[in-house]
Amino acid sequence: MKSLLTSLTILLCFSNYAISQEKKDLVKPNIIIFYVDDLGWQDTELNDLDEPTPWETPNIVALAKEGINFTNGYSPAPTCAPSRAALLSGLHPTKTGVTHVSGGTLPKTTKRSNYVTPYYPIGLMPENFTIAEALKMNGYTTGHVGKWHVGALDIQKSTNQGFDFAYESRGAHQGPKREKNRINNFATHDKGDAYRLSDEKYPPFTKSSPNGISYPKDMVTEKALEFIKSSKDEPFFLYLAHWLVHAPIHTKNKELLQYYSDKLGVEMPTKDIPIKTGGQTNPFYGAMVTTLDWSLGRVVDLLKTTDDPRNPGKKLIETTYIIFSSDNGGVEKANGDIVTDNYPLDQGKKYAQEGGIRVPMVITGPHIPKGKTQDVLINQLDFFPTILNLTNSTVPKKYSSDLDGLDISGVLLNNDNTVKDASGHEREDLWWHFPHNTDSQMQSALRHGDYKLYKNLIPGTYELYRLYKNGKREDLEEKHNIAAQNPEIVKDLSARLEKYLEDYNAQMPYKDPSKFKGDAIASIPVITNDAFDAKSQSVTISLEKGKSKVIEAYALVRIVNANLKKKKGKKGKLGKHDSTLIKIPVKSSKNNLEYTFTIPEDIIEYGVILIDENRFMVKSDFHKIN
């Protein structure tokens, strides 16, 4: 009996060891984020409403059949850089400060507004902790392929933000140059062609090409495949951030352009002139969407045919989570072209309306149910905490506790129909903040259940729309503002939104003194002294008495790439990506009439920004030093 028990014990221990080994493998699955640029919610065959899209996306559809399609998936912002910074850091755009593209410059007004958009940084800084850094410290090989766009200084590069490998050229998305244009710049089968057409054939199938067509060589796709092949011996994280389908709207695939011209019933373009027909009728854009789909298919096919050396008997597709989504909604117009149509969603890129922030979203991987559709509210901020859980990764609490998204593993793995926070409370809302561009675009927004609330930042008014009624489509087009008829709902949702804005110190548009007249202008702060002490590197700003109270003050200082600091001789003109303005605090006197700060080392320019109680922005002169 003792011998039998001993044998059973040994067998049980071996079995438990095998299970633990299996779990050990499963808690270190591979992660791929396939991130698209400007792909609208209605640009794929996933969420077709009303009139079906003409763009063919068989690989995206096939991916959805292998996992969950989230019909209420949202980007963190209506433009590129803030969404990317938020996805990578897990922090809301108001927390990273990156609320729009092309930041790190002096705040200014546009021709179409009397308001100054707040200062915002150009991208992530070393103090930001990225998902790549998190996974790298947990044994992952990390790679970034494609678009970065969250900082161009050396300290902001992807390889200084947790990525072991980076390839960030445009690939086949590289636009035509010089005498070339989008109707004479097609790829060929010539061996010397950098975008040489493939010998392999892929969909779509046409009468002239019943076995499929060739696609131009795309180094973004090729480098992604290379990274997977070279990294498969260890758990890997690939952030594949495509340049497609962003402008310029063009294709190097002549056969695919001809296919969409035929499908749409239009003449094959023979002149490089803007496409002005409405709806989804731009054959160049159709070719771009299907090329993107082709790229996804290449990645999935490699995963399906490649053995996972860490999990004998399994292919990489069985041990890899794939997250597919877009950085913002579709851009409806670009460079004179009508690009696409987000209808029935309202507006598009650069707007907080549904067309600007609702995006395609599919997640597949080990133990995720196949072919399921979920309508729970999901934000790309959720990716960071979810990936940490799926990979059983741990990070310092100062980072994990600061994340703004929620772990959606329960929805992915346990068939939960709600997203819950760590305390078990169900998610009730998502929110956005976009204080940029025209006055009408300067909005904050809140999605709560069936409702969507907007705060118009300039007048401070609210709009309310009911997108759904008991889960069924009601006013997805956002045509009917029902705020006046529902004051209690507006009161409740606006209180929620205002609390988010306050808690996150969301920066608002400011008045430009040059665009206003009257008593308020006469009372704005006046700088009487602007002194720099070279010995102590300190700056003192003094204000005239009797003017309006300053409620906020900060300095902007210009930093440059480290390699430029080391160059001897005459300083050349700084390139577009060689420097940026960063925000540093200033000290104020008790009467708020004097402000001081010390200039950090290697700063080449500085100035001070003051905000008064009437929300006018006053700028000091900006001085170059060194």
C-alpha positions, -999 to 999 in steps of 0.1 A, spaced: 0 0 0 28 23 9 45 16 -24 12 24 -43 7 57 -24 43 66 -31 38 59 -68 6 80 -68 23 108 -50 52 108 -75 27 107 -103 6 135 -88 37 156 -83 48 150 -119 13 159 -131 13 191 -110 48 199 -123 36 195 -159 5 217 -152 28 243 -136 51 241 -166 21 246 -189 10 276 -169 45 289 -169 44 288 -207 10 304 -209 18 333 -186 45 343 -210 25 344 -242 37 366 -271 20 400 -276 14 418 -309 -3 452 -310 -12 458 -347 -19 495 -346 -33 513 -376 -31 550 -385 -65 567 -392 -85 536 -399 -122 544 -394 -148 523 -376 -167 520 -409 -135 513 -431 -135 476 -425 -161 448 -429 -163 444 -391 -189 469 -380 -207 476 -413 -239 496 -406 -264 507 -433 -246 506 -466 -217 481 -466 -182 493 -471 -167 486 -505 -133 480 -490 -124 443 -487 -107 433 -455 -108 394 -454 -79 391 -430 -94 415 -405 -127 396 -407 -108 363 -403 -90 376 -372 -123 386 -356 -136 351 -362 -107 339 -341 -114 362 -312 -136 391 -300 -148 421 -320 -154 450 -297 -180 472 -313 -176 499 -286 -139 502 -288 -124 536 -285 -91 554 -289 -78 577 -261 -79 607 -284 -91 619 -318 -56 623 -331 -24 603 -335 2 613 -310 -19 615 -279 -35 581 -286 0 565 -291 14 581 -260 -16 569 -240 -15 534 -254 23 530 -247 22 546 -212 -13 535 -201 -19 571 -190 -48 594 -201 -37 621 -226 -44 647 -199 -19 629 -177 9 626 -202 1 661 -213 2 650 -249 -33 661 -261 -25 667 -298 1 662 -325 32 684 -331 36 697 -295 66 712 -278 61 746 -293 50 780 -281 12 782 -276 -5 802 -302 -39 809 -318 -50 798 -352 -66 821 -378 -100 806 -370 -100 812 -332 -95 839 -306 -82 813 -281 -47 799 -275 -45 762 -272 -26 751 -240 10 741 -241 15 704 -246 47 683 -250 57 667 -282 58 632 -268 69 609 -240 99 616 -219 122 592 -201 102 595 -169 72 580 -187 71 542 -182 60 523 -213 45 489 -218 77 479 -236 97 487 -205 73 468 -184 75 437 -206 112 440 -210 118 438 -173 97 407 -173 118 388 -198 104 399 -231 122 408 -263 106 440 -275 103 454 -310 88 484 -326 81 486 -364 65 515 -382 53 549 -369 66 563 -336 54 599 -334 57 603 -296 90 623 -296 119 627 -320 147 638 -296 173 611 -289 160 607 -253 125 601 -267 134 575 -293 117 541 -291 150 524 -283 152 547 -253 117 538 -243 120 501 -238 123 487 -273 152 464 -282 146 467 -319 132 495 -340 125 500 -377 105 532 -383 107 540 -421 75 543 -441 80 512 -462 57 511 -493 37 540 -478 66 563 -489 49 590 -510 58 600 -545 86 626 -549 97 652 -575 83 643 -609 66 612 -595 30 613 -585 3 588 -575 -5 578 -610 30 571 -623 47 558 -592 36 521 -593 58 492 -583 71 468 -609 86 433 -611 120 448 -619 148 435 -597 161 470 -590 127 482 -578 128 490 -540 91 481 -540 93 451 -563 60 433 -568 58 399 -551 60 366 -570 34 353 -545 -3 361 -553 -29 373 -528 -65 384 -528 -84 400 -544 -91 376 -573 -99 393 -606 -109 383 -641 -75 392 -653 -58 376 -623 -79 347 -611 -51 334 -589 -47 367 -571 -25 398 -575 10 408 -565 17 433 -538 46 458 -535 74 449 -511 66 467 -478 96 469 -454 73 477 -425 57 443 -430 90 425 -438 107 439 -407 78 428 -385 81 393 -399 119 393 -394 114 404 -358 90 375 -351 113 350 -367 143 362 -348 126 366 -314 104 334 -312 129 316 -289 119 340 -261 86 356 -253 83 387 -275 63 419 -277 58 435 -312 43 470 -315 36 471 -352 24 506 -358 15 509 -395 19 542 -414 -12 531 -434 -39 544 -439 -27 579 -432 -22 606 -459 -8 609 -485 -36 589 -501 -18 568 -527 -8 533 -536 21 517 -554 -2 487 -564 -16 496 -598 -35 463 -601 -52 469 -568 -61 505 -578 -76 491 -611 -95 466 -591 -112 492 -569 -118 515 -599 -136 487 -616 -155 478 -584 -166 514 -578 -176 518 -615 -152 547 -620 -125 553 -646 -89 543 -636 -73 577 -625 -51 591 -653 -45 625 -637 -32 633 -603 -62 654 -592 -82 652 -560 -110 627 -557 -141 648 -550 -168 621 -550 -185 616 -516 -189 586 -494 -165 557 -497 -156 562 -534 -119 569 -534 -101 540 -551 -67 550 -538 -80 548 -503 -96 514 -509 -63 501 -521 -46 514 -490 -72 496 -467 -68 463 -485 -30 466 -485 -32 471 -447 -54 440 -445 -28 421 -466 -1 431 -442 -21 417 -413 -26 385 -432 11 381 -437 17 384 -400 -11 360 -391 1 335 -417 36 335 -403 22 328 -368 1 300 -381 30 282 -399 58 288 -374 64 264 -345 67 278 -310 100 265 -297 89 273 -261 58 252 -265 65 220 -284 35 209 -305 21 244 -307 23 271 -334 29 307 -325 -7 316 -333 -17 294 -304 6 313 -279 2 348 -291 -23 375 -283 -30 399 -311 -46 433 -305 -58 451 -336 -70 487 -335 -66 522 -349 -52 554 -333 -83 575 -341 -113 576 -364 -111 579 -401 -100 612 -418 -127 622 -441 -107 648 -461 -70 652 -468 -50 673 -493 -81 680 -514 -93 644 -514 -125 631 -500 -109 601 -484 -137 582 -467 -170 585 -449 -175 576 -412 -213 577 -415 -234 569 -395 -209 581 -370 -206 619 -368 -174 637 -379 -140 621 -380 -103 626 -370 -97 657 -349 -132 656 -334 -144 641 -301 -176 629 -318 -180 592 -324 -164 593 -359 -132 607 -344 -127 582 -315 -146 550 -321 -123 526 -338 -121 490 -350 -109 467 -322 -103 430 -323 -84 409 -297 -75 372 -301 -52 348 -283 -50 318 -260 -84 309 -243 -102 339 -259 -135 327 -273 -138 326 -311 -162 346 -332 -177 366 -304 -189 402 -305 -189 424 -274 -205 458 -269 -189 467 -236 -170 500 -234 -133 495 -241 -106 521 -243 -70 515 -256 -59 526 -221 -71 492 -210 -44 474 -231 -15 481 -206 -31 466 -175 -46 438 -195 -13 428 -210 4 429 -176 -22 403 -164 -22 382 -195 16 379 -193 17 376 -155 41 405 -155 48 426 -124 60 462 -123 68 487 -95 36 498 -78 43 535 -85 37 526 -122 9 500 -119 -12 522 -95 -10 552 -119 -25 534 -149 -58 549 -162 -72 519 -180 -88 487 -165 -78 451 -169 -103 435 -193 -90 400 -189 -124 389 -174 -141 399 -206 -115 382 -227 -111 350 -208 -141 345 -185 -170 356 -207 -177 386 -184 -201 411 -199 -188 440 -178 -154 456 -172 -146 460 -135 -119 478 -116 -97 462 -90 -124 468 -64 -151 450 -84 -169 481 -95 -183 481 -130 -170 506 -155 -197 533 -161 -180 557 -184 -151 568 -206 -140 604 -212 -119 625 -236 -104 660 -237 -94 679 -268 -87 716 -263 -74 722 -299 -81 735 -334 -113 754 -340 -136 767 -313 -162 740 -322 -136 713 -320 -124 723 -285 -145 698 -265 -144 674 -237 -167 643 -239 -181 616 -217 -196 583 -229 -219 569 -202 -240 538 -211 -263 548 -239 -255 585 -236 -227 608 -249 -222 642 -233 -201 670 -247 -187 701 -230 -180 729 -255 -150 744 -239 -152 780 -252 -188 788 -242 -189 762 -214 -222 747 -227 -232 711 -228 -247 688 -254 -264 655 -248 -270 627 -273 -286 592 -268 -266 569 -290 -286 538 -280 -318 531 -262 -316 500 -240 -287 488 -261 -304 493 -295 -293 520 -319 -311 553 -313 -291 583 -325 -257 570 -335 -255 599 -359 -256 624 -330 -282 646 -348 -305 653 -319 -292 673 -289 -315 664 -261 -298 684 -233 -327 708 -228 -352 679 -224 -330 660 -199 -316 685 -174 -311 658 -147 -291 636 -169 -270 666 -180 -265 675 -144 -253 640 -135 -230 635 -165 -216 670 -164 -207 665 -128 -189 633 -137 -170 650 -165 -161 680 -145 -146 658 -118 -124 640 -143 -113 674 -157 -105 687 -123 -88 655 -110 -66 653 -141 -59 690 -142 -70 691 -178 -56 721 -196 -81 745 -212 -79 770 -241 -69 805 -231 -79 839 -244 -54 856 -267 -51 893 -256 -45 904 -292 -80 892 -301 -100 909 -274 -109 945 -265 -123 963 -234 -116 965 -197 -104 929 -194 -75 937 -217 -66 968 -198 -62 948 -166 -42 919 -179 -8 914 -162 21 936 -175 57 924 -172 79 953 -159 111 935 -154 126 904 -171 161 898 -158 186 869 -163 216 864 -140 242 845 -160 262 836 -129 234 819 -110 215 810 -142 184 824 -126 155 844 -141 133 869 -124 100 882 -138 83 912 -121 47 924 -127 30 958 -125 8 963 -95 -30 967 -98 -35 942 -126 -56 911 -127 -45 882 -105 -22 855 -120 -36 820 -113 -10 799 -131 26 805 -141 53 783 -156 85 785 -177 91 770 -211 127 761 -219 142 747 -250 163 715 -249 183 701 -278 196 667 -287 227 657 -268 248 652 -300 242 688 -309 256 700 -276 289 682 -283 294 698 -318 322 724 -319 324 755 -340 295 774 -353 260 762 -344 240 754 -374 203 759 -377 183 735 -356 163 709 -376 127 702 -371 134 673 -347 165 687 -330 148 706 -301 116 710 -282 102 733 -254 95 716 -221 76 729 -191 93 736 -158 78 752 -126 85 787 -113 84 801 -78 60 830 -70 63 857 -43 36 860 -17 19 889 -36 22 870 -69 41 899 -85 75 882 -88 83 849 -104 117 832 -104 133 800 -117 167 786 -124 175 775 -159 187 739 -161 220 731 -179 222 731 -217 191 751 -222 193 774 -252 161 794 -249 136 803 -222 104 823 -215 75 825 -191 38 819 -195 13 836 -172 -25 829 -170 -47 855 -153 -80 851 -135 -99 860 -166 -80 832 -185 -59 855 -206 -25 841 -216 4 865 -212 38 855 -226 71 870 -217 98 876 -244 116 844 -252 154 847 -249 182 827 -265 212 819 -242 246 802 -246 
